[in-house]
Amino acid sequence: MRIIVEEDRERGVDPAARIECARCHEARPLIGSVDYDGIRLCNACATLFEVARLNGKAWSCAEFVGKTPAGAH
Ligand SMILES: [Zn+2]
């Protein structure tokens, strides 16, 4: 997900800004995070979600957040 990080930097996203990830509940950089229909995931969780979706293991972000335990990076 490096592309997202670079795009955010180019858009001028504050590199010090933090979000609370909906899945791992940690304060993560805003840069590289992804908003899925109002559910914001950090870059690591968003990557896991994309992999799960590609593998047919998750259909929606809400389902992914509900099914995978926090901290299972
Ligand atoms: Zn996360």
N, CA, C, O and the ligand as a Tripos MOL2 file, in Angstrom:
@<TRIPOS>MOLECULE
protein
  293   291    74     0     0
PROTEIN
NO_CHARGES

@<TRIPOS>ATOM
      1 N           0.8400   -1.2050    0.0000 N.3       1 MET1
      2 CA          0.0000    0.0000    0.0000 C.3       1 MET1
      3 C           0.8700    1.2480    0.0000 C.2       1 MET1
      4 O           0.4460    2.3040    0.4680 O.2       1 MET1
      5 N           2.0510    1.1340   -0.5080 N.am      2 ARG2
      6 CA          2.9390    2.3050   -0.5280 C.3       2 ARG2
      7 C           2.4000    3.3970   -1.4260 C.2       2 ARG2
      8 O           2.6370    4.5790   -1.1810 O.2       2 ARG2
      9 N           1.6770    3.0110   -2.4610 N.am      3 ILE3
     10 CA          1.1500    4.0090   -3.3920 C.3       3 ILE3
     11 C           0.2420    4.9950   -2.6560 C.2       3 ILE3
     12 O           0.3030    6.2020   -2.8930 O.2       3 ILE3
     13 N          -0.5960    4.4710   -1.7650 N.am      4 ILE4
     14 CA         -1.5030    5.3460   -1.0220 C.3       4 ILE4
     15 C          -0.7060    6.3180   -0.1560 C.2       4 ILE4
     16 O          -1.0380    7.5000   -0.0710 O.2       4 ILE4
     17 N           0.3240    5.8250    0.4720 N.am      5 VAL5
     18 CA          1.1550    6.6930    1.3140 C.3       5 VAL5
     19 C           1.7350    7.8290    0.4720 C.2       5 VAL5
     20 O           1.7150    8.9900    0.8790 O.2       5 VAL5
     21 N           2.2460    7.4810   -0.6900 N.am      6 GLU6
     22 CA          2.8470    8.5120   -1.5370 C.3       6 GLU6
     23 C           1.7960    9.4880   -2.0580 C.2       6 GLU6
     24 O           2.0580   10.6880   -2.1500 O.2       6 GLU6
     25 N           0.6180    8.9870   -2.3970 N.am      7 GLU7
     26 CA         -0.4500    9.8700   -2.8690 C.3       7 GLU7
     27 C          -0.8690   10.8480   -1.7740 C.2       7 GLU7
     28 O          -1.0710   12.0350   -2.0340 O.2       7 GLU7
     29 N          -0.9960   10.3380   -0.5470 N.am      8 ASP8
     30 CA         -1.3820   11.2100    0.5610 C.3       8 ASP8
     31 C          -0.3390   12.2930    0.7720 C.2       8 ASP8
     32 O          -0.6780   13.4510    1.0120 O.2       8 ASP8
     33 N           0.9250   11.9170    0.6840 N.am      9 ARG9
     34 CA          1.9890   12.9040    0.8600 C.3       9 ARG9
     35 C           1.8860   13.9810   -0.2070 C.2       9 ARG9
     36 O           2.0490   15.1690    0.0710 O.2       9 ARG9
     37 N           1.6150   13.5530   -1.4200 N.am     10 GLU10
     38 CA          1.5190   14.5190   -2.5130 C.3      10 GLU10
     39 C           0.3140   15.4340   -2.3450 C.2      10 GLU10
     40 O           0.3330   16.5840   -2.7840 O.2      10 GLU10
     41 N          -0.7360   14.9170   -1.7060 N.am     11 ARG11
     42 CA         -1.9300   15.7440   -1.4850 C.3      11 ARG11
     43 C          -1.7550   16.6760   -0.2960 C.2      11 ARG11
     44 O          -2.6290   17.4960   -0.0130 O.2      11 ARG11
     45 N          -0.6350   16.5550    0.4000 N.am     12 GLY12
     46 CA         -0.3760   17.4520    1.5020 C.3      12 GLY12
     47 C          -1.0080   17.0280    2.8120 C.2      12 GLY12
     48 O          -1.2770   17.8630    3.6750 O.2      12 GLY12
     49 N          -1.2500   15.7250    2.9660 N.am     13 VAL13
     50 CA         -1.7940   15.2290    4.2270 C.3      13 VAL13
     51 C          -0.7420   15.4100    5.3220 C.2      13 VAL13
     52 O           0.4310   15.0950    5.1240 O.2      13 VAL13
     53 N          -1.1680   15.9130    6.4620 N.am     14 ASP14
     54 CA         -0.2620   16.1920    7.5750 C.3      14 ASP14
     55 C           0.4250   14.8980    8.0330 C.2      14 ASP14
     56 O          -0.2440   13.9770    8.5010 O.2      14 ASP14
     57 N           1.7450   14.8240    7.9030 N.am     15 PRO15
     58 CA          2.4400   13.5810    8.2820 C.3      15 PRO15
     59 C           2.3610   13.2850    9.7780 C.2      15 PRO15
     60 O           2.5990   12.1500   10.1900 O.2      15 PRO15
     61 N           2.0320   14.2810   10.5930 N.am     16 ALA16
     62 CA          1.9400   14.0590   12.0400 C.3      16 ALA16
     63 C           0.5320   13.6750   12.4700 C.2      16 ALA16
     64 O           0.3270   13.2640   13.6120 O.2      16 ALA16
     65 N          -0.4410   13.8030   11.5720 N.am     17 ALA17
     66 CA         -1.8290   13.5260   11.9400 C.3      17 ALA17
     67 C          -2.0180   12.0350   12.1990 C.2      17 ALA17
     68 O          -1.4130   11.1890   11.5410 O.2      17 ALA17
     69 N          -2.8760   11.7350   13.1780 N.am     18 ARG18
     70 CA         -3.1330   10.3410   13.5370 C.3      18 ARG18
     71 C          -4.6300   10.0610   13.4620 C.2      18 ARG18
     72 O          -5.4530   10.9550   13.6580 O.2      18 ARG18
     73 N          -4.9610    8.8360   13.1810 N.am     19 ILE19
     74 CA         -6.3550    8.3950   13.2200 C.3      19 ILE19
     75 C          -6.4230    7.2070   14.1770 C.2      19 ILE19
     76 O          -5.4050    6.5810   14.4700 O.2      19 ILE19
     77 N          -7.6300    6.8980   14.6650 N.am     20 GLU20
     78 CA         -7.7870    5.6480   15.4150 C.3      20 GLU20
     79 C          -8.3320    4.6300   14.4420 C.2      20 GLU20
     80 O          -9.4220    4.7970   13.8930 O.2      20 GLU20
     81 N          -7.5770    3.5850   14.2330 N.am     21 CYS21
     82 CA         -7.9790    2.5440   13.2940 C.3      21 CYS21
     83 C          -9.1950    1.7940   13.8430 C.2      21 CYS21
     84 O          -9.2480    1.4630   15.0270 O.2      21 CYS21
     85 N         -10.1680    1.5320   12.9670 N.am     22 ALA22
     86 CA        -11.3980    0.8640   13.3890 C.3      22 ALA22
     87 C         -11.1500   -0.6000   13.7520 C.2      22 ALA22
     88 O         -11.9570   -1.2080   14.4560 O.2      22 ALA22
     89 N         -10.0640   -1.1560   13.2880 N.am     23 ARG23
     90 CA         -9.8260   -2.5810   13.5430 C.3      23 ARG23
     91 C          -8.8450   -2.8000   14.6950 C.2      23 ARG23
     92 O          -9.1550   -3.5270   15.6380 O.2      23 ARG23
     93 N          -7.6810   -2.1860   14.6280 N.am     24 CYS24
     94 CA         -6.6820   -2.4680   15.6630 C.3      24 CYS24
     95 C          -6.7610   -1.4600   16.8040 C.2      24 CYS24
     96 O          -6.0890   -1.6300   17.8220 O.2      24 CYS24
     97 N          -7.5730   -0.4110   16.6490 N.am     25 HIS25
     98 CA         -7.8240    0.5800   17.6960 C.3      25 HIS25
     99 C          -6.5560    1.2490   18.1870 C.2      25 HIS25
    100 O          -6.4660    1.6550   19.3460 O.2      25 HIS25
    101 N          -5.5850    1.3630   17.3090 N.am     26 GLU26
    102 CA         -4.3630    2.0550   17.6700 C.3      26 GLU26
    103 C          -4.3270    3.3940   16.9470 C.2      26 GLU26
    104 O          -4.9640    3.5710   15.9080 O.2      26 GLU26
    105 N          -3.5840    4.3180   17.5010 N.am     27 ALA27
    106 CA         -3.3910    5.6080   16.8430 C.3      27 ALA27
    107 C          -2.3650    5.4120   15.7440 C.2      27 ALA27
    108 O          -1.1890    5.1620   16.0110 O.2      27 ALA27
    109 N          -2.8160    5.5280   14.5190 N.am     28 ARG28
    110 CA         -1.9550    5.2690   13.3580 C.3      28 ARG28
    111 C          -1.8530    6.5290   12.5150 C.2      28 ARG28
    112 O          -2.7020    7.4150   12.6180 O.2      28 ARG28
    113 N          -0.8260    6.6170   11.6850 N.am     29 PRO29
    114 CA         -0.7130    7.8030   10.8240 C.3      29 PRO29
    115 C          -1.9090    7.9400    9.8950 C.2      29 PRO29
    116 O          -2.3900    6.9600    9.3270 O.2      29 PRO29
    117 N          -2.3770    9.1700    9.7530 N.am     30 LEU30
    118 CA         -3.4430    9.4460    8.7880 C.3      30 LEU30
    119 C          -2.9590    9.1060    7.3830 C.2      30 LEU30
    120 O          -3.7050    8.5810    6.5570 O.2      30 LEU30
    121 N          -1.7000    9.4170    7.1390 N.am     31 ILE31
    122 CA         -1.1130    9.0790    5.8350 C.3      31 ILE31
    123 C          -1.1370    7.5700    5.6530 C.2      31 ILE31
    124 O          -0.6940    6.8190    6.5230 O.2      31 ILE31
    125 N          -1.6530    7.1420    4.5300 N.am     32 GLY32
    126 CA         -1.6750    5.7130    4.2230 C.3      32 GLY32
    127 C          -2.9070    4.9980    4.7280 C.2      32 GLY32
    128 O          -3.1400    3.8450    4.3630 O.2      32 GLY32
    129 N          -3.7190    5.6610    5.5730 N.am     33 SER33
    130 CA         -4.9460    5.0300    6.0420 C.3      33 SER33
    131 C          -5.9980    5.1160    4.9400 C.2      33 SER33
    132 O          -5.9000    5.9380    4.0290 O.2      33 SER33
    133 N          -7.0000    4.2520    5.0440 N.am     34 VAL34
    134 CA         -8.0220    4.1920    3.9990 C.3      34 VAL34
    135 C          -9.3990    4.2280    4.6510 C.2      34 VAL34
    136 O          -9.6450    3.5580    5.6540 O.2      34 VAL34
    137 N         -10.2940    5.0230    4.0620 N.am     35 ASP35
    138 CA        -11.6580    5.1110    4.5730 C.3      35 ASP35
    139 C         -12.5710    4.2560    3.6860 C.2      35 ASP35
    140 O         -12.7200    4.5140    2.4910 O.2      35 ASP35
    141 N         -13.1760    3.2350    4.2990 N.am     36 TYR36
    142 CA        -14.1090    2.3800    3.5670 C.3      36 TYR36
    143 C         -15.5190    2.6730    4.0670 C.2      36 TYR36
    144 O         -15.9240    2.1730    5.1160 O.2      36 TYR36
    145 N         -16.2520    3.4660    3.3340 N.am     37 ASP37
    146 CA        -17.6320    3.7930    3.7190 C.3      37 ASP37
    147 C         -17.7240    4.2440    5.1620 C.2      37 ASP37
    148 O         -18.6200    3.8200    5.8920 O.2      37 ASP37
    149 N         -16.8100    5.0970    5.5750 N.am     38 GLY38
    150 CA        -16.8640    5.6460    6.9230 C.3      38 GLY38
    151 C         -16.1030    4.8440    7.9610 C.2      38 GLY38
    152 O         -16.0170    5.2570    9.1170 O.2      38 GLY38
    153 N         -15.5480    3.7030    7.5670 N.am     39 ILE39
    154 CA        -14.7410    2.9040    8.4910 C.3      39 ILE39
    155 C         -13.2810    3.1320    8.1140 C.2      39 ILE39
    156 O         -12.8380    2.7490    7.0310 O.2      39 ILE39
    157 N         -12.5470    3.7590    9.0190 N.am     40 ARG40
    158 CA        -11.1700    4.0950    8.6670 C.3      40 ARG40
    159 C         -10.2020    3.0620    9.2240 C.2      40 ARG40
    160 O         -10.1830    2.7670   10.4190 O.2      40 ARG40
    161 N          -9.4020    2.5260    8.3140 N.am     41 LEU41
    162 CA         -8.4090    1.5280    8.6940 C.3      41 LEU41
    163 C          -7.0100    2.0820    8.4770 C.2      41 LEU41
    164 O          -6.7630    2.8480    7.5460 O.2      41 LEU41
    165 N          -6.0970    1.6760    9.3630 N.am     42 CYS42
    166 CA         -4.7040    2.0600    9.1650 C.3      42 CYS42
    167 C          -4.1640    1.3110    7.9490 C.2      42 CYS42
    168 O          -4.8060    0.4000    7.4260 O.2      42 CYS42
    169 N          -2.9980    1.7070    7.5200 N.am     43 ASN43
    170 CA         -2.4190    1.1190    6.3090 C.3      43 ASN43
    171 C          -2.2520   -0.3940    6.4420 C.2      43 ASN43
    172 O          -2.5170   -1.1290    5.4910 O.2      43 ASN43
    173 N          -1.8160   -0.8630    7.6060 N.am     44 ALA44
    174 CA         -1.5910   -2.3010    7.7950 C.3      44 ALA44
    175 C          -2.9100   -3.0680    7.7300 C.2      44 ALA44
    176 O          -2.9940   -4.1050    7.0710 O.2      44 ALA44
    177 N          -3.9440   -2.5600    8.4140 N.am     45 CYS45
    178 CA         -5.2360   -3.2420    8.4170 C.3      45 CYS45
    179 C          -5.8990   -3.1530    7.0490 C.2      45 CYS45
    180 O          -6.5490   -4.1040    6.6160 O.2      45 CYS45
    181 N          -5.7440   -2.0370    6.3700 N.am     46 ALA46
    182 CA         -6.3240   -1.8880    5.0360 C.3      46 ALA46
    183 C          -5.6820   -2.8910    4.0830 C.2      46 ALA46
    184 O          -6.3520   -3.4550    3.2170 O.2      46 ALA46
    185 N          -4.3820   -3.1070    4.2500 N.am     47 THR47
    186 CA         -3.6980   -4.0900    3.4060 C.3      47 THR47
    187 C          -4.2420   -5.4850    3.6720 C.2      47 THR47
    188 O          -4.4830   -6.2500    2.7390 O.2      47 THR47
    189 N          -4.4360   -5.8180    4.9560 N.am     48 LEU48
    190 CA         -4.9940   -7.1310    5.3070 C.3      48 LEU48
    191 C          -6.4000   -7.2890    4.7350 C.2      48 LEU48
    192 O          -6.7710   -8.3540    4.2410 O.2      48 LEU48
    193 N          -7.1730   -6.2060    4.8120 N.am     49 PHE49
    194 CA         -8.5310   -6.2570    4.2830 C.3      49 PHE49
    195 C          -8.5140   -6.4880    2.7790 C.2      49 PHE49
    196 O          -9.2800   -7.3010    2.2630 O.2      49 PHE49
    197 N          -7.6450   -5.7760    2.0790 N.am     50 GLU50
    198 CA         -7.5800   -5.9420    0.6230 C.3      50 GLU50
    199 C          -7.1840   -7.3730    0.2580 C.2      50 GLU50
    200 O          -7.7170   -7.9470   -0.6920 O.2      50 GLU50
    201 N          -6.2550   -7.9410    1.0120 N.am     51 VAL51
    202 CA         -5.8330   -9.3250    0.7600 C.3      51 VAL51
    203 C          -6.9940  -10.2770    1.0310 C.2      51 VAL51
    204 O          -7.2470  -11.1920    0.2480 O.2      51 VAL51
    205 N          -7.7010  -10.0600    2.1450 N.am     52 ALA52
    206 CA         -8.8440  -10.9180    2.4820 C.3      52 ALA52
    207 C          -9.9180  -10.8140    1.4030 C.2      52 ALA52
    208 O         -10.5390  -11.8110    1.0340 O.2      52 ALA52
    209 N         -10.1290   -9.6050    0.9030 N.am     53 ARG53
    210 CA        -11.1540   -9.4000   -0.1220 C.3      53 ARG53
    211 C         -10.7520  -10.1050   -1.4220 C.2      53 ARG53
    212 O         -11.5800  -10.7280   -2.0870 O.2      53 ARG53
    213 N          -9.4810   -9.9960   -1.7660 N.am     54 LEU54
    214 CA         -8.9980  -10.6520   -2.9880 C.3      54 LEU54
    215 C          -9.1280  -12.1650   -2.8760 C.2      54 LEU54
    216 O          -9.3780  -12.8510   -3.8670 O.2      54 LEU54
    217 N          -8.9570  -12.6760   -1.6670 N.am     55 ASN55
    218 CA         -9.0350  -14.1190   -1.4450 C.3      55 ASN55
    219 C         -10.4560  -14.5850   -1.1870 C.2      55 ASN55
    220 O         -10.6880  -15.7670   -0.9330 O.2      55 ASN55
    221 N         -11.4130  -13.6610   -1.2510 N.am     56 GLY56
    222 CA        -12.8050  -14.0320   -1.0330 C.3      56 GLY56
    223 C         -13.1440  -14.3110    0.4140 C.2      56 GLY56
    224 O         -14.1540  -14.9540    0.6990 O.2      56 GLY56
    225 N         -12.3050  -13.8310    1.3470 N.am     57 LYS57
    226 CA        -12.5420  -14.0910    2.7620 C.3      57 LYS57
    227 C         -13.3270  -12.9840    3.4430 C.2      57 LYS57
    228 O         -13.8080  -13.1580    4.5620 O.2      57 LYS57
    229 N         -13.4540  -11.8740    2.7890 N.am     58 ALA58
    230 CA        -14.2130  -10.7590    3.3570 C.3      58 ALA58
    231 C         -14.8570   -9.9910    2.2160 C.2      58 ALA58
    232 O         -14.2380   -9.7790    1.1730 O.2      58 ALA58
    233 N         -16.0760   -9.5830    2.4100 N.am     59 TRP59
    234 CA        -16.7880   -8.8510    1.3700 C.3      59 TRP59
    235 C         -16.8850   -7.3700    1.6910 C.2      59 TRP59
    236 O         -16.7910   -6.5300    0.7970 O.2      59 TRP59
    237 N         -17.0710   -7.0540    2.9470 N.am     60 SER60
    238 CA        -17.1760   -5.6480    3.3230 C.3      60 SER60
    239 C         -16.1940   -5.3540    4.4380 C.2      60 SER60
    240 O         -15.7400   -6.2470    5.1550 O.2      60 SER60
    241 N         -15.8840   -4.0870    4.5610 N.am     61 CYS61
    242 CA        -14.9590   -3.6870    5.6110 C.3      61 CYS61
    243 C         -15.5530   -3.9680    6.9890 C.2      61 CYS61
    244 O         -14.8460   -4.4120    7.8930 O.2      61 CYS61
    245 N         -16.8610   -3.7070    7.1510 N.am     62 ALA62
    246 CA        -17.5070   -3.9330    8.4480 C.3      62 ALA62
    247 C         -17.4120   -5.4130    8.8290 C.2      62 ALA62
    248 O         -17.1670   -5.7580    9.9850 O.2      62 ALA62
    249 N         -17.6110   -6.2730    7.8370 N.am     63 GLU63
    250 CA        -17.5160   -7.7080    8.0890 C.3      63 GLU63
    251 C         -16.0890   -8.0790    8.4910 C.2      63 GLU63
    252 O         -15.8760   -8.8700    9.4100 O.2      63 GLU63
    253 N         -15.1320   -7.5030    7.7990 N.am     64 PHE64
    254 CA        -13.7250   -7.7860    8.0740 C.3      64 PHE64
    255 C         -13.3520   -7.3630    9.4980 C.2      64 PHE64
    256 O         -12.6970   -8.1070   10.2270 O.2      64 PHE64
    257 N         -13.7750   -6.1730    9.8750 N.am     65 VAL65
    258 CA        -13.4640   -5.6600   11.2150 C.3      65 VAL65
    259 C         -14.1110   -6.5530   12.2790 C.2      65 VAL65
    260 O         -13.5170   -6.8120   13.3260 O.2      65 VAL65
    261 N         -15.3410   -7.0220   12.0000 N.am     66 GLY66
    262 CA        -16.0490   -7.8490   12.9700 C.3      66 GLY66
    263 C         -15.4760   -9.2570   13.1030 C.2      66 GLY66
    264 O         -15.5530   -9.8730   14.1660 O.2      66 GLY66
    265 N         -14.9040   -9.7550   12.0160 N.am     67 LYS67
    266 CA        -14.4660  -11.1610   12.0040 C.3      67 LYS67
    267 C         -13.0280  -11.3690   12.4430 C.2      67 LYS67
    268 O         -12.6830  -12.4340   12.9560 O.2      67 LYS67
    269 N         -12.1920  -10.3670   12.2480 N.am     68 THR68
    270 CA        -10.7800  -10.5790   12.5410 C.3      68 THR68
    271 C         -10.4260   -9.8970   13.8570 C.2      68 THR68
    272 O         -10.7150   -8.7150   14.0420 O.2      68 THR68
    273 N          -9.8100  -10.6280   14.7600 N.am     69 PRO69
    274 CA         -9.5040  -10.0470   16.0710 C.3      69 PRO69
    275 C          -8.4890   -8.9200   15.9830 C.2      69 PRO69
    276 O          -7.5560   -8.9570   15.1800 O.2      69 PRO69
    277 N          -8.6910   -7.9320   16.8160 N.am     70 ALA70
    278 CA         -7.7790   -6.7950   16.8590 C.3      70 ALA70
    279 C          -6.3980   -7.2730   17.2530 C.2      70 ALA70
    280 O          -6.2500   -8.1790   18.0740 O.2      70 ALA70
    281 N          -5.4040   -6.6660   16.6690 N.am     71 GLY71
    282 CA         -4.0400   -6.9890   17.0440 C.3      71 GLY71
    283 C          -3.4510   -8.1530   16.2690 C.2      71 GLY71
    284 O          -2.2870   -8.5020   16.4680 O.2      71 GLY71
    285 N          -4.2390   -8.7620   15.3840 N.am     72 ALA72
    286 CA         -3.7430   -9.8920   14.6030 C.3      72 ALA72
    287 C          -3.1070   -9.4120   13.3170 C.2      72 ALA72
    288 O          -3.5270   -9.7950   12.2250 O.2      72 ALA72
    289 N          -2.1060   -8.5820   13.4440 N.am     73 HIS73
    290 CA         -1.4600   -8.0360   12.2470 C.3      73 HIS73
    291 C          -0.6350   -9.1080   11.5840 C.2      73 HIS73
    292 O          -0.0060   -8.8550   10.5560 O.2      73 HIS73
    293 ZN         -5.2690   -0.9560   12.1000 Zn       74 ZN74
@<TRIPOS>BOND
     1     1     2 1
     2     2     3 1
     3     3     4 2
     4     3     5 am
     5     5     6 1
     6     6     7 1
     7     7     8 2
     8     7     9 am
     9     9    10 1
    10    10    11 1
    11    11    12 2
    12    11    13 am
    13    13    14 1
    14    14    15 1
    15    15    16 2
    16    15    17 am
    17    17    18 1
    18    18    19 1
    19    19    20 2
    20    19    21 am
    21    21    22 1
    22    22    23 1
    23    23    24 2
    24    23    25 am
    25    25    26 1
    26    26    27 1
    27    27    28 2
    28    27    29 am
    29    29    30 1
    30    30    31 1
    31    31    32 2
    32    31    33 am
    33    33    34 1
    34    34    35 1
    35    35    36 2
    36    35    37 am
    37    37    38 1
    38    38    39 1
    39    39    40 2
    40    39    41 am
    41    41    42 1
    42    42    43 1
    43    43    44 2
    44    43    45 am
    45    45    46 1
    46    46    47 1
    47    47    48 2
    48    47    49 am
    49    49    50 1
    50    50    51 1
    51    51    52 2
    52    51    53 am
    53    53    54 1
    54    54    55 1
    55    55    56 2
    56    55    57 am
    57    57    58 1
    58    58    59 1
    59    59    60 2
    60    59    61 am
    61    61    62 1
    62    62    63 1
    63    63    64 2
    64    63    65 am
    65    65    66 1
    66    66    67 1
    67    67    68 2
    68    67    69 am
    69    69    70 1
    70    70    71 1
    71    71    72 2
    72    71    73 am
    73    73    74 1
    74    74    75 1
    75    75    76 2
    76    75    77 am
    77    77    78 1
    78    78    79 1
    79    79    80 2
    80    79    81 am
    81    81    82 1
    82    82    83 1
    83    83    84 2
    84    83    85 am
    85    85    86 1
    86    86    87 1
    87    87    88 2
    88    87    89 am
    89    89    90 1
    90    90    91 1
    91    91    92 2
    92    91    93 am
    93    93    94 1
    94    94    95 1
    95    95    96 2
    96    95    97 am
    97    97    98 1
    98    98    99 1
    99    99   100 2
   100    99   101 am
   101   101   102 1
   102   102   103 1
   103   103   104 2
   104   103   105 am
   105   105   106 1
   106   106   107 1
   107   107   108 2
   108   107   109 am
   109   109   110 1
   110   110   111 1
   111   111   112 2
   112   111   113 am
   113   113   114 1
   114   114   115 1
   115   115   116 2
   116   115   117 am
   117   117   118 1
   118   118   119 1
   119   119   120 2
   120   119   121 am
   121   121   122 1
   122   122   123 1
   123   123   124 2
   124   123   125 am
   125   125   126 1
   126   126   127 1
   127   127   128 2
   128   127   129 am
   129   129   130 1
   130   130   131 1
   131   131   132 2
   132   131   133 am
   133   133   134 1
   134   134   135 1
   135   135   136 2
   136   135   137 am
   137   137   138 1
   138   138   139 1
   139   139   140 2
   140   139   141 am
   141   141   142 1
   142   142   143 1
   143   143   144 2
   144   143   145 am
   145   145   146 1
   146   146   147 1
   147   147   148 2
   148   147   149 am
   149   149   150 1
   150   150   151 1
   151   151   152 2
   152   151   153 am
   153   153   154 1
   154   154   155 1
   155   155   156 2
   156   155   157 am
   157   157   158 1
   158   158   159 1
   159   159   160 2
   160   159   161 am
   161   161   162 1
   162   162   163 1
   163   163   164 2
   164   163   165 am
   165   165   166 1
   166   166   167 1
   167   167   168 2
   168   167   169 am
   169   169   170 1
   170   170   171 1
   171   171   172 2
   172   171   173 am
   173   173   174 1
   174   174   175 1
   175   175   176 2
   176   175   177 am
   177   177   178 1
   178   178   179 1
   179   179   180 2
   180   179   181 am
   181   181   182 1
   182   182   183 1
   183   183   184 2
   184   183   185 am
   185   185   186 1
   186   186   187 1
   187   187   188 2
   188   187   189 am
   189   189   190 1
   190   190   191 1
   191   191   192 2
   192   191   193 am
   193   193   194 1
   194   194   195 1
   195   195   196 2
   196   195   197 am
   197   197   198 1
   198   198   199 1
   199   199   200 2
   200   199   201 am
   201   201   202 1
   202   202   203 1
   203   203   204 2
   204   203   205 am
   205   205   206 1
   206   206   207 1
   207   207   208 2
   208   207   209 am
   209   209   210 1
   210   210   211 1
   211   211   212 2
   212   211   213 am
   213   213   214 1
   214   214   215 1
   215   215   216 2
   216   215   217 am
   217   217   218 1
   218   218   219 1
   219   219   220 2
   220   219   221 am
   221   221   222 1
   222   222   223 1
   223   223   224 2
   224   223   225 am
   225   225   226 1
   226   226   227 1
   227   227   228 2
   228   227   229 am
   229   229   230 1
   230   230   231 1
   231   231   232 2
   232   231   233 am
   233   233   234 1
   234   234   235 1
   235   235   236 2
   236   235   237 am
   237   237   238 1
   238   238   239 1
   239   239   240 2
   240   239   241 am
   241   241   242 1
   242   242   243 1
   243   243   244 2
   244   243   245 am
   245   245   246 1
   246   246   247 1
   247   247   248 2
   248   247   249 am
   249   249   250 1
   250   250   251 1
   251   251   252 2
   252   251   253 am
   253   253   254 1
   254   254   255 1
   255   255   256 2
   256   255   257 am
   257   257   258 1
   258   258   259 1
   259   259   260 2
   260   259   261 am
   261   261   262 1
   262   262   263 1
   263   263   264 2
   264   263   265 am
   265   265   266 1
   266   266   267 1
   267   267   268 2
   268   267   269 am
   269   269   270 1
   270   270   271 1
   271   271   272 2
   272   271   273 am
   273   273   274 1
   274   274   275 1
   275   275   276 2
   276   275   277 am
   277   277   278 1
   278   278   279 1
   279   279   280 2
   280   279   281 am
   281   281   282 1
   282   282   283 1
   283   283   284 2
   284   283   285 am
   285   285   286 1
   286   286   287 1
   287   287   288 2
   288   287   289 am
   289   289   290 1
   290   290   291 1
   291   291   292 2
@<TRIPOS>SUBSTRUCTURE
     1 MET1         2 RESIDUE 1 A MET
     2 ARG2         6 RESIDUE 1 A ARG
     3 ILE3        10 RESIDUE 1 A ILE
     4 ILE4        14 RESIDUE 1 A ILE
     5 VAL5        18 RESIDUE 1 A VAL
     6 GLU6        22 RESIDUE 1 A GLU
     7 GLU7        26 RESIDUE 1 A GLU
     8 ASP8        30 RESIDUE 1 A ASP
     9 ARG9        34 RESIDUE 1 A ARG
    10 GLU10       38 RESIDUE 1 A GLU
    11 ARG11       42 RESIDUE 1 A ARG
    12 GLY12       46 RESIDUE 1 A GLY
    13 VAL13       50 RESIDUE 1 A VAL
    14 ASP14       54 RESIDUE 1 A ASP
    15 PRO15       58 RESIDUE 1 A PRO
    16 ALA16       62 RESIDUE 1 A ALA
    17 ALA17       66 RESIDUE 1 A ALA
    18 ARG18       70 RESIDUE 1 A ARG
    19 ILE19       74 RESIDUE 1 A ILE
    20 GLU20       78 RESIDUE 1 A GLU
    21 CYS21       82 RESIDUE 1 A CYS
    22 ALA22       86 RESIDUE 1 A ALA
    23 ARG23       90 RESIDUE 1 A ARG
    24 CYS24       94 RESIDUE 1 A CYS
    25 HIS25       98 RESIDUE 1 A HIS
    26 GLU26      102 RESIDUE 1 A GLU
    27 ALA27      106 RESIDUE 1 A ALA
    28 ARG28      110 RESIDUE 1 A ARG
    29 PRO29      114 RESIDUE 1 A PRO
    30 LEU30      118 RESIDUE 1 A LEU
    31 ILE31      122 RESIDUE 1 A ILE
    32 GLY32      126 RESIDUE 1 A GLY
    33 SER33      130 RESIDUE 1 A SER
    34 VAL34      134 RESIDUE 1 A VAL
    35 ASP35      138 RESIDUE 1 A ASP
    36 TYR36      142 RESIDUE 1 A TYR
    37 ASP37      146 RESIDUE 1 A ASP
    38 GLY38      150 RESIDUE 1 A GLY
    39 ILE39      154 RESIDUE 1 A ILE
    40 ARG40      158 RESIDUE 1 A ARG
    41 LEU41      162 RESIDUE 1 A LEU
    42 CYS42      166 RESIDUE 1 A CYS
    43 ASN43      170 RESIDUE 1 A ASN
    44 ALA44      174 RESIDUE 1 A ALA
    45 CYS45      178 RESIDUE 1 A CYS
    46 ALA46      182 RESIDUE 1 A ALA
    47 THR47      186 RESIDUE 1 A THR
    48 LEU48      190 RESIDUE 1 A LEU
    49 PHE49      194 RESIDUE 1 A PHE
    50 GLU50      198 RESIDUE 1 A GLU
    51 VAL51      202 RESIDUE 1 A VAL
    52 ALA52      206 RESIDUE 1 A ALA
    53 ARG53      210 RESIDUE 1 A ARG
    54 LEU54      214 RESIDUE 1 A LEU
    55 ASN55      218 RESIDUE 1 A ASN
    56 GLY56      222 RESIDUE 1 A GLY
    57 LYS57      226 RESIDUE 1 A LYS
    58 ALA58      230 RESIDUE 1 A ALA
    59 TRP59      234 RESIDUE 1 A TRP
    60 SER60      238 RESIDUE 1 A SER
    61 CYS61      242 RESIDUE 1 A CYS
    62 ALA62      246 RESIDUE 1 A ALA
    63 GLU63      250 RESIDUE 1 A GLU
    64 PHE64      254 RESIDUE 1 A PHE
    65 VAL65      258 RESIDUE 1 A VAL
    66 GLY66      262 RESIDUE 1 A GLY
    67 LYS67      266 RESIDUE 1 A LYS
    68 THR68      270 RESIDUE 1 A THR
    69 PRO69      274 RESIDUE 1 A PRO
    70 ALA70      278 RESIDUE 1 A ALA
    71 GLY71      282 RESIDUE 1 A GLY
    72 ALA72      286 RESIDUE 1 A ALA
    73 HIS73      290 RESIDUE 1 A HIS
    74 ZN74       293 GROUP 0 **** ****
